[in-house]
C-alpha cells in the first residue's frame, strides 16, 4: 500500500540564512578554495535551473554568461571546471 504525501507551500516568504563568519586560523588557501566552491555551487545550481544538465553543454562562455546574469564576478577557468564537475557528479 502506497502512501502519498501532499506538501502545501509555505505562506511565509523565503528568508536567506544568517551568514556565520568563517573559522579563523586556517591557511589562506583554505579560504580561497572554500569561496571558490561556494561560487561554483551557486553557478551549478543556476545552470541546472536553466536546463543545462550535461557538463559538455556548460562551456566557459555559458558559465560566465550565467555569472553575469546573477551579478557574480566572472569565474576563472578553475571555477568553470569545478562547475562542470558539480554538474557531472550531482546526478
Order of alpha helices (4+ residues) and beta strands (2+ residues): alpha-alpha-alpha
